[in-house]
Amino acid sequence: MVKYFFILLILTLGSCKEKINDFYQGKVLDENGFPLEHVVVEEYKMGNRTKSDSLGYFKLKRSENWLGSLVFSKEGYESDTLPTVWTQAGETTEYHFIKDDTSLVYLHLLSQSGSSF
């Protein structure tokens, strides 16, 4: 009986921990909310990358023991770098991209000012 109680206690404590996936996922949209295809999504300074699909969705396997920033880039759009973990006073406050939900990322068109014909 004690053995079963101990196993139940371990299972209960193990399930209380916040689940973190081993991948980043989300959707990349333009400034008008339309999906952007072929946006390069990569882990900063790691080289691990993928591209968004026709619906703007991306899913990137996370490098082991790495929580840095993701870089989003597409020709004709401003690149954006977003942290995967938000911290405050040295403590982790929120994980981005690696929870069960899908994060939204917006890219803006490069301004055409300064171009000459």
N, C-alpha and C positions, 0 to 999 in steps of 0.2 A: 504494500500500500504506500509506504514512504517513497519507494522507488518511482511509482507512477506520479505522485505529487511533485517530486523533484523534476521529472521530465516535463510535466505540465507547466511548472514555474519557469523553466528555461525557455520553453516555447513561447510563453506569454511575454517574457522580458525581451526576447528576440524580435517579436513582432511590434514592439513599441518604438523601435528605432525608425528614423525617417528613411524612406526608401530613396536611394539615388541610383539612377540608371547608369549604364556604362556607355551611353551615347548622348549626343546633343541632338535636339530636334526643334523644328520651328518652321515658320513660313516667312518668306521674304516678299514684301509688297512695295509698290512704288508709292509716291506721295499721294496718289489718288485712291489707294487701297486695292489696286489691281495686282495680281500675282506676277512676280518677276521670275522668268526662266533663265537658266544657265548662270546664276549668281554663284561665284566661287566662295565657298565657306571653308575657312581653314583655321587650325589652331596656330596662334601666333608663335613663330620661331620653332614649330615642331614639324611642319611639312605635311601633316595629316590633313587631307582636304576632300571635299565633295562638291557637287553642284546641285542647285535647286532644280526641281522638275517643272513641268508645264503648269502646275498649280502653285508654284512658288515654294513647295515643301522641300525641306532638306532633313537628312538624318546622317549624322557623322559619328562614327565610333570614337569614343574618347580614349586618348592615350592614357595608359596606366600611370597613376601618381602625378597627374598633371591637371591643374585647375588654373588656367590663365585667361587669356582673352581670345575671342573669336573675331576673325577679320572677314568682312563681307565686301566683295568687290565685283563690279561688272562694268564693262566698257560703256562710257557715256553717263555713268552715275558716280556720285561721290562715294568713296569707300567709307566704311564705318568699322570701328573696332569697339567691341562690347565685352565687358568682363563677364566671366561665367559665374563668378562668386562676388557678392557684395559684402563688404565688411565695414564695421564701424567700431572704432576704438580697439582694433585688433581682433575683434570677434566676428565670426561668420554670422551674417544676418539673413542671407537668402541665397539659394542656389538658382541660377538661371539656366534654362535649356535642358537641365538634367532631372527635372521632376517629371511626373506623369503627364503634365499638360504640354501644350504646344505654344511656344513663344512667338510673338510677332516682331519682325524687324522691318523697318522702313528705310528705303534708300531714296535719295533725291537726285534728280537730273542735274548734271553739271550745268552751270550757267553759261550761256552762249556769249556773254559780254566779253569784249576784248578780241573776238575772232574777226579776222579781216578777210575780205573777198577780193 
